[in-house]
């Protein structure tokens, strides 16, 4: 299996966390894959903000590059 180094958002994504303003990512945003977990990729944007994207959302929210 080839290692995935980056993914592209194919839908806009809004991350919300309690007591924090929402973070918006536009369609076409490229996210660098930092690590693979059993159910998701840990990714980062240029902001150095890390979060996970679920494998279940592939082809719905994001696609491999």
Helices and strands as residue ranges (DSSP letters): E 6-9, E 13-15, E 23-25, E 30-36, E 40-44, E 50-54, G 55-57, E 62-64
